[in-house]
């Protein structure tokens, strides 16, 4: 079923101006309860404590990814590229819209605390007893499986996967522009329209016409700047450490038989890692912040203090940490002990390695499909082979290791 709406639906959007919906399936997915939940999940996790405008949601980002994918497909269809599998249009649009439907509250912070993966949850929601699954099965019985395979990057057609998950995909292009807009910075701006014009399907890949290389360089430089100025901002990292330690402390208390003054479902299932899809869908940031408000009055001094610090933005301070700075760390531990603060929860060395962002990794094609250039002789080459700019940013500034601690430890 590839049914079109009688009248095109339009969303007004600050990044793309307008987002157009022409398919009944897309409209029904947007109006599903599982997709509407994304209105209650912030796109940038704890970054709202650093950039006060960063209150935008996974809902708006998912619509943006859908819109960029729709524009790319429209360009492919207008130019009648032979390598474009036209029968996969609706599959691409659905996967683009639903790629983040499995994100939990505060995004990556809760994943790290409870060893979860949002893509796996996206697949479980797509395949589970949900309205989304019901809508997708209306297309074809195996259609939910295909959408899940695209999200999981196991779908056989690389062109379809590349639109949603590669190093030049609709997901990254939207979140750079959207995050830059809502944080109020200019680093993430790049010429989206130019990049869309030079993208094309060729030889089983999504490639870039070589004349568009400089637009892609600009895009990758924007990513580089956004990572170090926004995504890896030390204040955001401080907030993420607080949030992670709240979850870690609460889980530790639960496993030790602590009698919570306030504990509602599905938190027990989360602590036991036995969440069903219906349980998981109850978790949003309003739920978590209500928990933190209640836990700030818990008898356990660590949990109550950490929750109060997070809610009232009393974040940890930070300073550079060198490997050889053992004496200084020992002094901080001693000071925290004097203050009655457990160093296991109030002192952390942290660097951005392993955080859920990367600038460009040409040597890790198995993780994210690389960016390929198509030259005038119809030959393909990986972009860093021809771009000195991309070679240079790939090898510099991996981020500073910092030590985080409460401000009172300095007094």
Order of alpha helices (4+ residues) and beta strands (2+ residues): beta-beta-alpha-alpha-alpha-alpha-alpha-alpha-alpha-alpha-alpha-alpha-alpha-beta-beta-alpha-alpha-alpha-alpha-alpha-alpha-beta-alpha-alpha-beta-beta-beta-alpha-alpha-beta
